[in-house]
Amino acid sequence: MRFLQRRGIALAIAGASGLVAAACAPVVPPAGAQGGGSAARILGSPAHPLFSTAIARGRDLGPLPATTVLHITFGMTGRDAAGLSALLASGKTVAPSDYATRFGPDLQRVASLRRLLSTEGITSQWRPGDSTMAASGTVASLDRLLGVRIDRRIGPDGLSFYAPGAPVTVPSAWRQTVNAIIGLDNYPRARSAAIRSPNGVSPSDMLDFYNVNPLRTAGLTGAGMTVVLIEIDQFDPAMLAMYASKFDLPAFDVSVQQGSWGTPASEAGEADLDLEIVHGIAPGAKLVVYYASSTNYLQAEAQMFKDFPQGAIESSSVGQCERPQVQNDGNALNDVTAAAAAQGWSMFVASGDRGAYDCTPNGDYSDLAADLDASMPAVTAVGGTYVFLSSNGGYFHETAWGEPIEQWGSNGGLSIFWKTPAWQAGPGVQNQYSNGMRQTPDISANADGQSGWDVFANGMEEKVGGTSAAAPFWAAIAALIDQDLKQKGLPLIGFANPALYYFAQSPAGLPAPPFHDITQGTNLYYPATPGWDYATGLGTPDVGALTNDFEWYATHHPAA
């Protein structure tokens, strides 16, 4: 079956469809929300300053009591990094046992480290192949082991937290075994990537716009597929029920996992948004939410990958900005996501909503920065666009998302940690800004607040945009495509990037161009250009064409 049917293009709607900016009264954000301009407000993201700013400008209240028990995470150094990179670039996967044998941490080195921890009274839990190791010990024992003093502090915004006075580095003697130590502070770095908006679109609008309807008409709903989400705020089942009722969808199939990785904040709208967008596009998919605190979401993500060792689809709208001070977090996150990709996971991560300036908490222009979570080489970073609907449905026009007045936009840029992966090649990838580092985003979808999504959250019907909307949309279409591939006895998408960039190179025999190439607008710094760009990546999907291309890729790509 081919999925190339399209509606004719007509004139764009203005006014009634809500896709032209207009003056409006500001929406009151929830407690702790960040403010932009009157047209859009951030959902659920703390307005705290950067961690380094909180240390420099806050107050030190003295040492944390020596008997306080801290739960920390060690990022464990794997083996054969070059071989793992080659595996990911090939699009192939390995079983968990093979991953542990070929790429996992060295068993003897880990055993030696655990014995050392035990002599200091620090307990640890690890199993072969795991990229992280959980440990618990008192402040005194950690000080003896690492030579680190942990103090109680108050940030310049009044937030109480504990942290060392300087970044903690891995002891040189450990570096063949450990590449990250996380959990010696509890400062909230993670934030969501969604904004309130005065306008919105329905699931049926997006089914038309991105040519998803041929799949749905063929009976594909995502049935048999699992989409897993990390959430740092809670969803309201009553809101999900109202969403399903309004858009004539079946009841949600959603379960929640919550463990020792912390308690999520109260409902802020992010979790509702993520679940509703996936369900609106792939109503048959099973949804699994891993609740976490904003300081421990990496532990939840590591557990999520363990719980689905054969792979699933992740939608993540949680992230933090890249700064040298978060190298520990980056090392650990890179290890767990690379292991997941090697075992068949598809991971779609929101690139962020502050344009090219991801480290500016309130959207103010400062210096260029990418998002740490989206820049991982083993994930698919999802940026955002502004959508213009046609008058009878179907694709009309998109521009890059960048709002200079509100200072919101699709994050994209150059990583400071990760080299350009072998698979990141194609028209536009090498450009005037390239410096040999990983470039984001990879792809995009509707995210601008003015063309955002109609959702139910916080006790009301709301209109929400942000790359937090684009990431679950891509996760949902991956569920539909995976169902199609499974029915045809073909490999599932898995790590999507090698295939996506291969499609962008228009190889001989490719059934159809799968992307809308966005060439107008900016993300407040980088322009949208022909081919790949920092504002929109490879572009947005023609889902019917993309499905045909993944079918073709399974049997025609050299790696197959």
N, C-alpha and C positions, 0 to 999 in steps of 0.2 A: 504494500500500500504506500502511496506517495502522499506527502502532506504539504503540497505547494499551493493549494488554493488560496487566493487572496480576493478581498473585496476591492472594488474600484476606488481610486483616490478622488476625494471631493474637496470642497473648500473647508477650511478650518472653522470650527465653531468659536464664537467669542461670546462673552457675556454669560449666557445661560449655562454653558458647560463649565464656567468658572475657570477657564484656562488663560484668561487675560488678567494681569495684575490690576487690582483696584484698591482704592482707599478703604480701610476697614478699621473697626475698633480692635484694640489689642486683646488677645486671649490671655486670661490669667493663668500662668503656669502653676504646676503643683509645687509644693514646698521643696526647696532645694534645686529647682530647675534653673537652667541658664536662660537668659534673655537675649534675644536678637533684636531686630526691629519689630514694628507692629505687625508685619505680615506673617511672621513665623516665630515660634518659641520652641526651645529645646525640650524634649521629653526625658525626664528621669536622669539627666546627667548632672553630677555634682559640679558646682562652680568653684571648686577648690583650686588654689594656685598649683603650679608644678611642684613636685616633691622637693626639688632643689631650692625653690623659692621659699617653701614652708620651713625648711631647715635654716636657711640664711636669715629670714626675716621674722621667724617665730621665736618663742621663748623656751629655754631649756629648764625643766623643772627638777632635774636631778635623775639619778639612776633608777631604772626599773628595779623593783625588789628582786634580790638574788634568787629567791625561791619560786618566782613566777615561771610557769611551764610554757614554753613556746613550741608550736608545731611548725616545723620547717620542711622545706622540700629541697632535695639535692637534684640538680640536673646531671644525669650520668652520661659520660662521654662514650659514644658508640665507636664501632670499628668500620673500616673500609668506607669512608665518606665518599670517595670518588666512585666506588662501585654502587653506592646507594643513589648518588646523583644520576649515574648512567641508567639505573633501573627506572627511576622516576621519569627521565626524559624519554624512555622507550615506551612508556604507557603500560608496561607489564606490572604484575603484582606478585607477591610471595605470601605464603602461609605464615601465620604468627610464629610457628616453630622454626621455619626456615629463616625468618627475619632475626630471631634471637640468635641462631647459630652463626649467621653471616654478618649481621650488622649490629647486634645488640652489645651492651657493655660487656667487658671481659669479666668472667665469673670470678677468677682468682683475685683480681684487683678489687672488685666489689666486696668480696669476703674479707679481704684485708682491711678495707675501710670500715666495714661494719664492726670488726673486732676492735678497731681503734675507738669508734664511737662508744662501744659498750664499756670500755675501760673508764670512760668519763661519765658513765651513767646515762648515756643517751640511747634510747631504744630506736629501732629502725625496722621498716617493712619493705621488702623488695622481692620481686620474682624475676627469673631470667627473661631477658628481652625488654623489660620495662626501661623507659627512657628517664624516669624519675624515681626517686626513693624518698618515702615519707619518713620523718624522724621527729622525736619529741625529747626535749631536755630542758632543764632549768636554765635561767639566765646565767647563773654561775658556771654551769658546765659548758655552756656555749662560749662564755668568755675565756675559760681555760683552754678550750679547744681552738678557738679562732682569734683570740686576743681582741675581742670586740666589746665595747661598752655600749649598752642600749639604754637610752634615757627616755623619760616621759617628757612630752613636748606639747606646746600649744602653737598652732599655726597663726599666721597674721589674720586669718578670717575667723579665729576662735575655735577651730577644730582641735580636739584633743587626740593625740596619737602617741605611739612610741616608735623610736627609730635610732639607729646609730648616727653619729654625727657626720660620718663620711661613708661613701659607698664601700661595701664589703667585697673584697676580692678573694678568689679561691686560692688557698695556699699553693705555692709553686710545686710542692711535693705531691699534691693531689691531682694535678691538671691532666694526667693521663686517665684519671678515673672520674673526676667531677669537673663540670664546666659551668655550674651555676649553683648559688645558694640563695634560696628565696624564703621569706617569712620572718626575717629579723626586724621587720617593721610592719605596721598595719595601716599604712597610709593608703587611702582610696585613690588608686590611679585609674581604674577602669571606668569607662563611660559608655553610654549607648549612643547610637547615631540616628536619632529620629527627631523630627520637629513638627510642632502643631502648625496647621495651615487653615485658612478660611475656605478652601475649596477642596474638591476631591474627585476621584474616579472610582467606578465600581469594578468588581472582578470581570464582568462581561465586557466592560470597556477595554480592559487590558487583554482579554482573550481575543478580541477583535484586533486591537492595535498591533500586538506582537505575533499575530497569526498562530495562536494556540488552538483556535476552534477546530481545525481539521483533526487534531489529536483527540479532543473531547468528543467530536462527532463519531470518531472511530471507536469510542467506548473506553478510551484511556482516562483514568482518574487518579493514577498513582497507587492503585490497589496493589498490595503486596510489598510496597516500598516503605522505608522508615526514614523520616526526617527528624533529626535530633537537634535540639536548640539549647544553648547555654543562656540562662537568664539571670540577671542580677536584680530584677524586681519581679513581683508576683503578678500573675494574671487572674482575672475574675471569670469563673465559669459562666456566670450570668451574662457577662458581656459577649462571650463566645456564642451563647445560645441566641442572643438577640441578633448577632451578625448572621448566623446561619439562617434564622427566620427571615430576615429582610431580603437576603439574596437567594432564598429558596435552595439552600444547601443541606445535605444530610448532617446529622449530629457529628460533632467533633469526636475523633478517637484519639484522646490525649491522655498520657500518663505522666507522672512526676517522679523524679528521682532526687532525693536529698540525703546528703551524707555529712561527713565531718568537714566538708569544705565551706561551711558557713551558711548563714541565713540570708536570703535575699531581702531587699528593701520592700516596703509596701508597694502596692500597685502604682505605677507611674505611667503606664500606657505602652511601654516598649514590648513587654511580653505579649500583651493582647494583640498589638500590631503584627508581630512576627507570626504568631499562630494563625491569625485571621487571613493574612495574605497567602500563606502556604495553603490553607484550607480552601480559599476562594479559587485557587488555580488547580490544585490537586486534591479534591475533596475525599478521595479514597485512601490517601496516604496515612499511615500511622504516625502520630506525633509524640515525641518523647522529650520532656523538658527536664534539664538538669539545673536545679536551683543552686545558686552559689552566692557568696558575698562578693563585693567588688574587689576585695583583697585576695581572694582564694579561688578565683575562677579557673586558673590554670590547673589546680588539683582536680576540679570537677571535670575539666576537659580531658585530662589524662585518664580518669576513671571511665569516662564516656567511651573513649577509644578501646579500653580494655573490655568493656561490656559488649561491644559489637566487633569482635576480632576479625570478622569477615568483611567488615565495611558497612557503611550506611551513608546517608547524606547529611551533612551538617550545614545549618544556617546560623551564623554568628553575627550579631550586631554589637558585640562588646569589643572594646579596644583601648589602647593607650598610645600616646605619641612616641615616636622614636627619639630617644636622647641617649647620650653615652651612659647616663646613670642607670639605664634599664637593660644593659647588656646581659645581666644575669637572667632576667625574665626572657629576653630574646633567645638566649642559648637554650633554655629549657623548652620554650615554646617551639623552637625550630626542631628540636629532637622529637617531640611527641607528634607534631604534625607530619614530619617526614616519615616516621614509622607508620602513621595512619594511612598516608597516601600510598605507601608501598604495599599496604594490605588491602587496598581497594576503596578507601574513603574518598568521597567527593566533598570538598569543604569550600563553602561560599562565605566570604567574610566581608562585611561592610567596610568600605575604605575610609569612612569618616565624613563629617559634615562641615568642616572648617576650611574648605577650599584647599589651597596649596599649603596652608599654615596650620597643621594639625596640633601643634603644641600651644596654641593660643586659646585658653579656656573659654573666652567670651567672643571669639571670632575676630579680635582686633588684629590688624596686620602686624606681623613681627618678622620672623624668619621662616624660611621654607622648611617643612618637615613632613615626612610620610607617617602613616599609622603603623605601629609595630606589628599588630596582629595581622593586618592585611598584607604586609610586606614579606611574610614568611614565604620562602620559595616553593613550599608544597601546598599552598592554598590558592584559591582563585579569588582575587581581590575584585570587589564589585563597586564600581562608581555609579554616578547618577547623571540623569539628563532632565531636561524640561520637555514635556510632551505636549504636542498640539494634535488633538483628535481631528479626524475628518468628519464631515457632516453626517455620513451614513456608516460610521465605524471604519475600521481598517487603518492602515498606516498613512499618516500625512507628513509629519515633520517633527524633528527633535533638535534641540540645541544642547550644548554643554550646560551643566548646572553651575551657575555662579551668580550670586546676588551681592553686588558691591555695596548696596545701602544696608541690607540686613547683615552682610558679611558672613553668609553661609554659602556653601558650595561643595562640590564633589572633591574629596581629597584625592590627590595623586601626586607622585613625585618620585624621588630617588632614595632608596634605602641607604643608610649609613653603615649597615652591618653586612648585607648579603650581596655577593657577586651576581652578575647577570646569569641566570640559569641557562643551560644549553638550549632548552626548548623555547626561550623567549627570543624569537627571531621572526622577521617578516617586515612588510612595508611599514615604514614609520618608526620602527623600534630603534634603529640607529638615527639619532637626530642631534641637533645643535646642543642639547642639554645632556646627552648621554655621557656617563663617566665610568662605565664598566660595572655599575651596581644595578641591582634589581630595580625594575621600574613598575610603578603601579598607576592606575588599576589595570586589570586584565580585560574586563568587560563592564558593561553598564546596563542600567534600566531606569525607568521612571523614578525620580527622587525629589525633584523640586517641590517645595511646599505649595506652590500655586497649582500644580498638577498632581498633588499628593493623593493618597488613598482614603476612601470613606471607611472608617473603622468604628468599632464600639470599644470604649475604654473609659476608666475613671467615672463610671456611672452615666455616661452620655455618649451620643454619637459625635465623633470627632473626625476631622480631616487631618491626615498626618502624612508627612513626606520624610525625606532623608534617605541616605544610603541604607538605613535600617529597613526600608521598604524594598529596595532593590535586591538585597541579599536573599531574603526569603522568597522573592519572586523567582530568582534563578534556582534556588533549591527546589521549588515546586515544579518548574519545568524540567529539571533533572529527574524528578520522580516520574513524570509522565514519560520522558524519553527512556528511562531505565525500564519501565513497565513494557514499553514497545520492544526494546532490545531483548528483554527476558522472554517475551512471547515468541520471538523469532529465534531463540536459542543462541543469541549473540552475547558477548561480554558486556557488562554494564559500563557506564561511563568511567567510574573510578576517578582518579586524578584527572581533571578535565583539561588542564592547560596545554599539555603536548598536542592534543587533538585540536584545540581551539586555535592555537597559533599555526598549526599545519593547515587548517582550513583557510586561514587568512592569507596563506601563500598561494592560494588558488591552484593546487596541484592538478595535473591532468586527470580527468575523469570525475572530479568532484561534482556531485549532482547539482548543487545550486549554491550561490553565495549566501552564507548563513547570517551575515551581520549587516545592520544599517550603519554605514560609516558616517559618523557625526563630524561635521566640518565647520560648525559655527559656534561661537561663544568661547568662554574661558572658564577655568575654575579659580578665578581671581588672580591667576598668574600665568599658567600655562594655557596656550590656545588649543582649541580643537582643530585638527588638521587632517588631511587625507591619510588613511591608514591608521596605525596605532598612534595614540597620543595620551598625554598625562591627564587630560580632562575626562576622557571617556574610554580609554583603552582601545580595544578592537572595535567597539561600538555596542549596539544593542541587538537582541536576537530576532531573526525571523524563525520562529520555533518550528514551523513546518519544514523549512529548508534545513534547519539544524538537525532535526530528527533524521531526515534522509542522509545527511552527511555522516552522522554517527553510525548509521547502518552500514554505509559504504566503508567507513574507516575501519570497522571491525574486520573486514576481509581484504581491504586493499592497501592499508598502510603497511610499509615495509616491516615495522615491528610486529605486525600481526602474524 
